[in-house]
Amino acid sequence: MAAMRNEDAEGVAHHPGWTLSALKYLFKERNVTAIGHKPTDTDPGINTTRGIYACEAYVLAQNKYQIELLTNLDKVPEYGALVVT
């Protein structure tokens, strides 16, 4: 878990995350059902270190879901993919 957070000497996590504007576009304009990402959090590490989880709160408030800790996302086509759980 520590390696995934990629913390610096001050304990600030440095992992990528979504922006709120990107999520709003995806859910409101593109009407996606879910999002997925490799990191453990929806929000960027610099925000989660400060206890800011605005992006995750937004996704959950949409009554949608997200999948975390995904791998091989570079192999998923831009459209037409089917996820079976």
FITIRO-97200 format. One record per atom (N, C-alpha, C, O, CB): residue number from 0; residue in one letter; atom name; x, z, y. Coordinates in Angstrom, 2 decimals. Glycine has a CB too. Layout:
<sites>
SITE    nr   rest   atom         X         Z         Y
SITE   NUM      A     CA         X         Z         Y
...
</sites>
This chain:
<sites>
SITE    nr   rest   atom         X         Z         Y
SITE     0      M      N      0.83      0.00     -1.20
SITE     0      M     CA      0.00      0.00      0.00
SITE     0      M      C      0.87      0.00      1.26
SITE     0      M      O      0.53     -0.67      2.24
SITE     0      M     CB     -0.94      1.21      0.00
SITE     1      A      N      1.96      0.72      1.25
SITE     1      A     CA      2.83      0.79      2.43
SITE     1      A      C      3.39     -0.59      2.77
SITE     1      A      O      3.46     -0.96      3.95
SITE     1      A     CB      3.98      1.78      2.19
SITE     2      A      N      3.80     -1.34      1.76
SITE     2      A     CA      4.36     -2.67      2.03
SITE     2      A      C      3.31     -3.58      2.65
SITE     2      A      O      3.64     -4.41      3.50
SITE     2      A     CB      4.90     -3.30      0.72
SITE     3      M      N      2.06     -3.43      2.25
SITE     3      M     CA      0.99     -4.27      2.79
SITE     3      M      C      0.71     -3.95      4.25
SITE     3      M      O      0.32     -4.83      5.02
SITE     3      M     CB     -0.28     -4.11      1.96
SITE     4      R      N      0.89     -2.69      4.64
SITE     4      R     CA      0.65     -2.31      6.04
SITE     4      R      C      1.77     -2.80      6.96
SITE     4      R      O      1.55     -3.02      8.15
SITE     4      R     CB      0.52     -0.79      6.15
SITE     5      N      N      2.99     -2.97      6.40
SITE     5      N     CA      4.13     -3.50      7.16
SITE     5      N      C      4.33     -2.71      8.45
SITE     5      N      O      4.35     -3.28      9.54
SITE     5      N     CB      3.92     -4.99      7.47
SITE     6      E      N      4.48     -1.40      8.32
SITE     6      E     CA      4.63     -0.53      9.48
SITE     6      E      C      6.03     -0.59     10.06
SITE     6      E      O      7.02     -0.71      9.32
SITE     6      E     CB      4.28      0.90      9.12
SITE     7      D      N      6.11     -0.50     11.38
SITE     7      D     CA      7.41     -0.43     12.04
SITE     7      D      C      7.87      1.03     12.09
SITE     7      D      O      7.22      1.91     11.52
SITE     7      D     CB      7.35     -1.04     13.47
SITE     8      A      N      8.97      1.29     12.75
SITE     8      A     CA      9.55      2.64     12.81
SITE     8      A      C      8.62      3.66     13.47
SITE     8      A      O      8.71      4.85     13.19
SITE     8      A     CB     10.87      2.60     13.56
SITE     9      E      N      7.72      3.20     14.32
SITE     9      E     CA      6.76      4.10     14.98
SITE     9      E      C      5.47      4.27     14.19
SITE     9      E      O      4.57      4.99     14.63
SITE     9      E     CB      6.44      3.59     16.37
SITE    10      G      N      5.37      3.62     13.04
SITE    10      G     CA      4.18      3.74     12.20
SITE    10      G      C      3.06      2.78     12.56
SITE    10      G      O      1.94      2.93     12.08
SITE    10      G     CB      3.66      5.11     12.29
SITE    11      V      N      3.35      1.78     13.40
SITE    11      V     CA      2.35      0.79     13.78
SITE    11      V      C      2.32     -0.31     12.70
SITE    11      V      O      3.34     -0.92     12.39
SITE    11      V     CB      2.67      0.18     15.19
SITE    12      A      N      1.14     -0.54     12.16
SITE    12      A     CA      0.98     -1.57     11.12
SITE    12      A      C      1.03     -2.96     11.75
SITE    12      A      O      0.50     -3.19     12.84
SITE    12      A     CB     -0.34     -1.37     10.36
SITE    13      H      N      1.67     -3.87     11.04
SITE    13      H     CA      1.78     -5.25     11.52
SITE    13      H      C      1.31     -6.20     10.43
SITE    13      H      O      2.11     -6.83      9.74
SITE    13      H     CB      3.24     -5.59     11.94
SITE    14      H      N     -0.02     -6.28     10.28
SITE    14      H     CA     -0.61     -7.27      9.38
SITE    14      H      C     -1.66     -8.03     10.16
SITE    14      H      O     -2.25     -7.50     11.10
SITE    14      H     CB     -1.24     -6.59      8.11
SITE    15      P      N     -1.90     -9.29      9.77
SITE    15      P     CA     -2.86    -10.10     10.53
SITE    15      P      C     -4.28     -9.60     10.35
SITE    15      P      O     -4.59     -8.85      9.42
SITE    15      P     CB     -2.77    -11.55     10.11
SITE    16      G      N     -5.13    -10.03     11.23
SITE    16      G     CA     -6.55     -9.71     11.14
SITE    16      G      C     -7.35    -10.71     11.94
SITE    16      G      O     -6.81    -11.58     12.62
SITE    16      G     CB     -6.81     -8.27     11.64
SITE    17      W      N     -8.65    -10.57     11.85
SITE    17      W     CA     -9.57    -11.46     12.55
SITE    17      W      C     -9.67    -11.06     14.01
SITE    17      W      O     -9.32     -9.93     14.37
SITE    17      W     CB    -10.97    -11.44     11.89
SITE    18      T      N    -10.14    -11.99     14.85
SITE    18      T     CA    -10.53    -11.65     16.21
SITE    18      T      C    -12.05    -11.58     16.22
SITE    18      T      O    -12.72    -12.24     15.43
SITE    18      T     CB     -9.98    -12.70     17.26
SITE    19      L      N    -12.58    -10.80     17.11
SITE    19      L     CA    -14.03    -10.66     17.22
SITE    19      L      C    -14.67    -11.99     17.60
SITE    19      L      O    -15.75    -12.32     17.10
SITE    19      L     CB    -14.40     -9.58     18.25
SITE    20      S      N    -14.03    -12.76     18.46
SITE    20      S     CA    -14.61    -14.05     18.86
SITE    20      S      C    -14.66    -15.02     17.68
SITE    20      S      O    -15.63    -15.77     17.55
SITE    20      S     CB    -13.78    -14.67     20.01
SITE    21      A      N    -13.66    -15.01     16.81
SITE    21      A     CA    -13.69    -15.88     15.62
SITE    21      A      C    -14.82    -15.47     14.69
SITE    21      A      O    -15.52    -16.33     14.15
SITE    21      A     CB    -12.34    -15.82     14.88
SITE    22      L      N    -14.99    -14.18     14.48
SITE    22      L     CA    -16.06    -13.71     13.60
SITE    22      L      C    -17.44    -14.04     14.16
SITE    22      L      O    -18.33    -14.45     13.42
SITE    22      L     CB    -15.94    -12.20     13.38
SITE    23      K      N    -17.62    -13.86     15.47
SITE    23      K     CA    -18.91    -14.20     16.08
SITE    23      K      C    -19.21    -15.68     15.91
SITE    23      K      O    -20.35    -16.05     15.62
SITE    23      K     CB    -18.92    -13.83     17.57
SITE    24      Y      N    -18.21    -16.51     16.07
SITE    24      Y     CA    -18.41    -17.94     15.87
SITE    24      Y      C    -18.81    -18.23     14.43
SITE    24      Y      O    -19.77    -18.97     14.18
SITE    24      Y     CB    -17.13    -18.72     16.24
SITE    25      L      N    -18.10    -17.67     13.49
SITE    25      L     CA    -18.39    -17.93     12.07
SITE    25      L      C    -19.79    -17.47     11.66
SITE    25      L      O    -20.50    -18.19     10.97
SITE    25      L     CB    -17.35    -17.25     11.20
SITE    26      F      N    -20.17    -16.27     12.09
SITE    26      F     CA    -21.46    -15.73     11.66
SITE    26      F      C    -22.63    -16.29     12.47
SITE    26      F      O    -23.70    -16.54     11.91
SITE    26      F     CB    -21.45    -14.23     11.77
SITE    27      K      N    -22.46    -16.47     13.75
SITE    27      K     CA    -23.57    -16.93     14.60
SITE    27      K      C    -23.70    -18.44     14.66
SITE    27      K      O    -24.80    -18.99     14.58
SITE    27      K     CB    -23.40    -16.38     16.00
SITE    28      E      N    -22.57    -19.13     14.81
SITE    28      E     CA    -22.61    -20.58     14.96
SITE    28      E      C    -22.55    -21.32     13.63
SITE    28      E      O    -23.24    -22.33     13.45
SITE    28      E     CB    -21.47    -21.03     15.83
SITE    29      R      N    -21.74    -20.84     12.71
SITE    29      R     CA    -21.56    -21.52     11.43
SITE    29      R      C    -22.40    -20.90     10.31
SITE    29      R      O    -22.49    -21.45      9.22
SITE    29      R     CB    -20.10    -21.49     11.03
SITE    30      N      N    -23.02    -19.75     10.59
SITE    30      N     CA    -23.93    -19.09      9.65
SITE    30      N      C    -23.29    -18.85      8.27
SITE    30      N      O    -23.92    -19.09      7.24
SITE    30      N     CB    -25.19    -19.91      9.49
SITE    31      V      N    -22.04    -18.36      8.27
SITE    31      V     CA    -21.38    -18.07      7.00
SITE    31      V      C    -22.01    -16.84      6.35
SITE    31      V      O    -22.57    -15.98      7.02
SITE    31      V     CB    -19.87    -17.86      7.20
SITE    32      T      N    -21.90    -16.78      5.05
SITE    32      T     CA    -22.44    -15.65      4.28
SITE    32      T      C    -21.42    -14.54      4.15
SITE    32      T      O    -21.78    -13.36      4.10
SITE    32      T     CB    -22.87    -16.11      2.90
SITE    33      A      N    -20.15    -14.92      4.09
SITE    33      A     CA    -19.09    -13.94      3.88
SITE    33      A      C    -17.78    -14.46      4.45
SITE    33      A      O    -17.63    -15.64      4.72
SITE    33      A     CB    -18.94    -13.61      2.39
SITE    34      I      N    -16.84    -13.55      4.61
SITE    34      I     CA    -15.47    -13.91      4.96
SITE    34      I      C    -14.54    -13.29      3.92
SITE    34      I      O    -14.92    -12.37      3.19
SITE    34      I     CB    -15.10    -13.43      6.41
SITE    35      G      N    -13.35    -13.80      3.86
SITE    35      G     CA    -12.35    -13.24      2.97
SITE    35      G      C    -10.99    -13.29      3.63
SITE    35      G      O    -10.73    -14.13      4.49
SITE    35      G     CB    -12.33    -13.98      1.63
SITE    36      H      N    -10.13    -12.38      3.21
SITE    36      H     CA     -8.78    -12.33      3.78
SITE    36      H      C     -7.84    -11.60      2.84
SITE    36      H      O     -8.26    -10.85      1.97
SITE    36      H     CB     -8.80    -11.65      5.17
SITE    37      K      N     -6.54    -11.84      3.04
SITE    37      K     CA     -5.52    -11.21      2.21
SITE    37      K      C     -5.27     -9.74      2.55
SITE    37      K      O     -5.15     -8.93      1.63
SITE    37      K     CB     -4.24    -11.97      2.33
SITE    38      P      N     -5.18     -9.37      3.83
SITE    38      P     CA     -4.87     -7.97      4.16
SITE    38      P      C     -5.96     -6.99      3.72
SITE    38      P      O     -7.07     -7.38      3.34
SITE    38      P     CB     -4.65     -7.83      5.66
SITE    39      T      N     -5.61     -5.72      3.79
SITE    39      T     CA     -6.56     -4.68      3.38
SITE    39      T      C     -7.63     -4.42      4.42
SITE    39      T      O     -8.63     -3.77      4.12
SITE    39      T     CB     -5.82     -3.40      3.11
SITE    40      D      N     -7.44     -4.91      5.63
SITE    40      D     CA     -8.40     -4.65      6.70
SITE    40      D      C     -8.83     -5.94      7.39
SITE    40      D      O     -8.09     -6.92      7.42
SITE    40      D     CB     -7.80     -3.69      7.73
SITE    41      T      N    -10.03     -5.92      7.93
SITE    41      T     CA    -10.55     -7.04      8.70
SITE    41      T      C     -9.83     -7.14     10.04
SITE    41      T      O     -9.52     -8.23     10.52
SITE    41      T     CB    -12.06     -6.89      8.92
SITE    42      D      N     -9.57     -5.99     10.63
SITE    42      D     CA     -8.92     -5.92     11.94
SITE    42      D      C     -7.40     -6.01     11.80
SITE    42      D      O     -6.85     -5.62     10.77
SITE    42      D     CB     -9.32     -4.62     12.67
SITE    43      P      N     -6.72     -6.52     12.83
SITE    43      P     CA     -5.26     -6.57     12.80
SITE    43      P      C     -4.66     -5.17     12.71
SITE    43      P      O     -5.24     -4.19     13.18
SITE    43      P     CB     -4.74     -7.29     14.06
SITE    44      G      N     -3.50     -5.09     12.10
SITE    44      G     CA     -2.83     -3.80     11.90
SITE    44      G      C     -2.61     -3.02     13.17
SITE    44      G      O     -2.73     -1.79     13.17
SITE    44      G     CB     -1.54     -4.01     11.23
SITE    45      I      N     -2.28     -3.71     14.25
SITE    45      I     CA     -2.03     -3.01     15.51
SITE    45      I      C     -3.30     -2.26     15.97
SITE    45      I      O     -3.20     -1.21     16.61
SITE    45      I     CB     -1.57     -4.01     16.60
SITE    46      N      N     -4.48     -2.80     15.64
SITE    46      N     CA     -5.74     -2.12     15.98
SITE    46      N      C     -6.06     -0.99     15.01
SITE    46      N      O     -6.46      0.09     15.43
SITE    46      N     CB     -6.89     -3.14     16.00
SITE    47      T      N     -5.88     -1.24     13.71
SITE    47      T     CA     -6.22     -0.20     12.73
SITE    47      T      C     -5.33      1.03     12.90
SITE    47      T      O     -5.76      2.15     12.63
SITE    47      T     CB     -6.09     -0.75     11.30
SITE    48      T      N     -4.10      0.83     13.34
SITE    48      T     CA     -3.21      1.96     13.61
SITE    48      T      C     -3.81      2.86     14.67
SITE    48      T      O     -3.62      4.08     14.65
SITE    48      T     CB     -1.81      1.47     14.05
SITE    49      R      N     -4.53      2.27     15.60
SITE    49      R     CA     -5.17      3.04     16.68
SITE    49      R      C     -6.58      3.50     16.33
SITE    49      R      O     -7.27      4.09     17.16
SITE    49      R     CB     -5.21      2.20     17.95
SITE    50      G      N     -7.00      3.21     15.10
SITE    50      G     CA     -8.35      3.60     14.68
SITE    50      G      C     -9.43      2.67     15.18
SITE    50      G      O    -10.60      3.05     15.23
SITE    50      G     CB     -8.63      4.99     15.14
SITE    51      I      N     -9.06      1.46     15.56
SITE    51      I     CA    -10.02      0.49     16.08
SITE    51      I      C    -10.41     -0.46     14.95
SITE    51      I      O     -9.57     -1.19     14.42
SITE    51      I     CB     -9.42     -0.31     17.30
SITE    52      Y      N    -11.67     -0.43     14.58
SITE    52      Y     CA    -12.20     -1.27     13.50
SITE    52      Y      C    -13.40     -2.08     13.98
SITE    52      Y      O    -14.41     -2.19     13.28
SITE    52      Y     CB    -12.59     -0.41     12.29
SITE    53      A      N    -13.29     -2.65     15.18
SITE    53      A     CA    -14.40     -3.38     15.79
SITE    53      A      C    -14.81     -4.60     14.97
SITE    53      A      O    -16.00     -4.88     14.86
SITE    53      A     CB    -14.02     -3.81     17.20
SITE    54      C      N    -13.86     -5.31     14.41
SITE    54      C     CA    -14.18     -6.52     13.64
SITE    54      C      C    -14.90     -6.16     12.34
SITE    54      C      O    -15.90     -6.79     11.98
SITE    54      C     CB    -12.90     -7.31     13.32
SITE    55      E      N    -14.41     -5.14     11.65
SITE    55      E     CA    -15.07     -4.72     10.41
SITE    55      E      C    -16.48     -4.21     10.70
SITE    55      E      O    -17.42     -4.52      9.96
SITE    55      E     CB    -14.25     -3.64      9.70
SITE    56      A      N    -16.64     -3.44     11.76
SITE    56      A     CA    -17.96     -2.93     12.14
SITE    56      A      C    -18.90     -4.08     12.45
SITE    56      A      O    -20.07     -4.04     12.08
SITE    56      A     CB    -17.86     -1.99     13.35
SITE    57      Y      N    -18.40     -5.10     13.12
SITE    57      Y     CA    -19.22     -6.27     13.44
SITE    57      Y      C    -19.70     -6.96     12.17
SITE    57      Y      O    -20.89     -7.26     12.04
SITE    57      Y     CB    -18.44     -7.26     14.33
SITE    58      V      N    -18.79     -7.23     11.24
SITE    58      V     CA    -19.16     -7.91     10.00
SITE    58      V      C    -20.22     -7.12      9.25
SITE    58      V      O    -21.23     -7.68      8.82
SITE    58      V     CB    -17.91     -8.12      9.10
SITE    59      L      N    -20.02     -5.84      9.10
SITE    59      L     CA    -20.97     -5.02      8.35
SITE    59      L      C    -22.32     -4.93      9.07
SITE    59      L      O    -23.36     -4.83      8.41
SITE    59      L     CB    -20.40     -3.61      8.14
SITE    60      A      N    -22.32     -4.97     10.40
SITE    60      A     CA    -23.56     -4.94     11.16
SITE    60      A      C    -24.37     -6.23     11.00
SITE    60      A      O    -25.57     -6.24     11.28
SITE    60      A     CB    -23.27     -4.70     12.64
SITE    61      Q      N    -23.73     -7.30     10.54
SITE    61      Q     CA    -24.41     -8.58     10.34
SITE    61      Q      C    -25.14     -8.61      9.00
SITE    61      Q      O    -25.81     -9.60      8.69
SITE    61      Q     CB    -23.42     -9.73     10.42
SITE    62      N      N    -25.01     -7.56      8.21
SITE    62      N     CA    -25.59     -7.51      6.86
SITE    62      N      C    -25.01     -8.63      5.98
SITE    62      N      O    -25.70     -9.22      5.15
SITE    62      N     CB    -27.13     -7.63      6.93
SITE    63      K      N    -23.73     -8.90      6.20
SITE    63      K     CA    -22.97     -9.87      5.42
SITE    63      K      C    -21.88     -9.10      4.68
SITE    63      K      O    -21.79     -7.88      4.80
SITE    63      K     CB    -22.35    -11.00      6.34
SITE    64      Y      N    -21.09     -9.79      3.95
SITE    64      Y     CA    -20.03     -9.08      3.25
SITE    64      Y      C    -18.69     -9.77      3.44
SITE    64      Y      O    -18.60    -10.90      3.91
SITE    64      Y     CB    -20.35     -8.97      1.78
SITE    65      Q      N    -17.66     -9.03      3.05
SITE    65      Q     CA    -16.30     -9.55      3.14
SITE    65      Q      C    -15.55     -9.21      1.86
SITE    65      Q      O    -15.85     -8.22      1.18
SITE    65      Q     CB    -15.57     -8.98      4.38
SITE    66      I      N    -14.58    -10.03      1.55
SITE    66      I     CA    -13.75     -9.81      0.38
SITE    66      I      C    -12.33     -9.63      0.87
SITE    66      I      O    -11.78    -10.49      1.55
SITE    66      I     CB    -13.87    -11.00     -0.64
SITE    67      E      N    -11.74     -8.50      0.52
SITE    67      E     CA    -10.38     -8.19      0.96
SITE    67      E      C     -9.40     -8.35     -0.20
SITE    67      E      O     -9.79     -8.37     -1.36
SITE    67      E     CB    -10.31     -6.77      1.54
SITE    68      L      N     -8.14     -8.45      0.14
SITE    68      L     CA     -7.04     -8.54     -0.82
SITE    68      L      C     -7.11     -9.81     -1.66
SITE    68      L      O     -6.81     -9.78     -2.86
SITE    68      L     CB     -7.05     -7.34     -1.73
SITE    69      L      N     -7.50    -10.90     -1.05
SITE    69      L     CA     -7.54    -12.19     -1.74
SITE    69      L      C     -6.14    -12.80     -1.82
SITE    69      L      O     -5.29    -12.55     -0.96
SITE    69      L     CB     -8.50    -13.15     -1.02
SITE    70      T      N     -5.91    -13.58     -2.84
SITE    70      T     CA     -4.66    -14.32     -2.97
SITE    70      T      C     -4.97    -15.80     -3.14
SITE    70      T      O     -6.11    -16.17     -3.44
SITE    70      T     CB     -3.81    -13.78     -4.16
SITE    71      N      N     -3.98    -16.62     -2.96
SITE    71      N     CA     -4.09    -18.07     -3.14
SITE    71      N      C     -5.12    -18.73     -2.24
SITE    71      N      O     -5.71    -19.74     -2.61
SITE    71      N     CB     -4.42    -18.37     -4.56
SITE    72      L      N     -5.35    -18.17     -1.07
SITE    72      L     CA     -6.32    -18.76     -0.15
SITE    72      L      C     -5.91    -20.15      0.30
SITE    72      L      O     -6.75    -20.95      0.70
SITE    72      L     CB     -6.51    -17.86      1.06
SITE    73      D      N     -4.62    -20.44      0.25
SITE    73      D     CA     -4.16    -21.76      0.64
SITE    73      D      C     -4.62    -22.84     -0.34
SITE    73      D      O     -4.53    -24.02     -0.04
SITE    73      D     CB     -2.65    -21.77      0.74
SITE    74      K      N     -5.11    -22.44     -1.50
SITE    74      K     CA     -5.57    -23.39     -2.51
SITE    74      K      C     -7.09    -23.64     -2.45
SITE    74      K      O     -7.62    -24.49     -3.17
SITE    74      K     CB     -5.19    -22.89     -3.89
SITE    75      V      N     -7.77    -22.90     -1.60
SITE    75      V     CA     -9.22    -23.06     -1.46
SITE    75      V      C     -9.50    -24.22     -0.51
SITE    75      V      O     -8.91    -24.27      0.58
SITE    75      V     CB     -9.89    -21.74     -0.95
SITE    76      P      N    -10.38    -25.16     -0.89
SITE    76      P     CA    -10.67    -26.28      0.00
SITE    76      P      C    -11.38    -25.81      1.28
SITE    76      P      O    -12.00    -24.75      1.30
SITE    76      P     CB    -11.53    -27.32     -0.73
SITE    77      E      N    -11.29    -26.61      2.32
SITE    77      E     CA    -11.92    -26.27      3.60
SITE    77      E      C    -13.43    -26.17      3.49
SITE    77      E      O    -14.04    -25.40      4.23
SITE    77      E     CB    -11.55    -27.30      4.64
SITE    78      Y      N    -14.04    -26.92      2.60
SITE    78      Y     CA    -15.48    -26.84      2.37
SITE    78      Y      C    -15.78    -27.23      0.94
SITE    78      Y      O    -14.98    -27.88      0.27
SITE    78      Y     CB    -16.27    -27.75      3.36
SITE    79      G      N    -16.95    -26.80      0.48
SITE    79      G     CA    -17.38    -27.16     -0.86
SITE    79      G      C    -16.95    -26.20     -1.95
SITE    79      G      O    -17.24    -26.43     -3.13
SITE    79      G     CB    -16.87    -28.50     -1.18
SITE    80      A      N    -16.27    -25.13     -1.59
SITE    80      A     CA    -15.83    -24.16     -2.60
SITE    80      A      C    -17.03    -23.30     -3.02
SITE    80      A      O    -17.93    -23.05     -2.22
SITE    80      A     CB    -14.68    -23.26     -2.06
SITE    81      L      N    -17.02    -22.87     -4.25
SITE    81      L     CA    -18.07    -22.00     -4.77
SITE    81      L      C    -17.41    -20.73     -5.28
SITE    81      L      O    -16.49    -20.78     -6.10
SITE    81      L     CB    -18.89    -22.71     -5.91
SITE    82      V      N    -17.89    -19.60     -4.80
SITE    82      V     CA    -17.35    -18.31     -5.23
SITE    82      V      C    -18.36    -17.68     -6.18
SITE    82      V      O    -19.53    -17.54     -5.85
SITE    82      V     CB    -17.07    -17.36     -4.01
SITE    83      V      N    -17.91    -17.31     -7.35
SITE    83      V     CA    -18.76    -16.66     -8.35
SITE    83      V      C    -18.24    -15.26     -8.58
SITE    83      V      O    -17.06    -15.06     -8.86
SITE    83      V     CB    -18.79    -17.47     -9.70
SITE    84      T      N    -19.12    -14.28     -8.45
SITE    84      T     CA    -18.70    -12.90     -8.67
SITE    84      T      C    -19.37    -12.33     -9.88
SITE    84      T      O    -19.14    -11.17    -10.23
SITE    84      T     CB    -19.00    -12.05     -7.46
</sites>
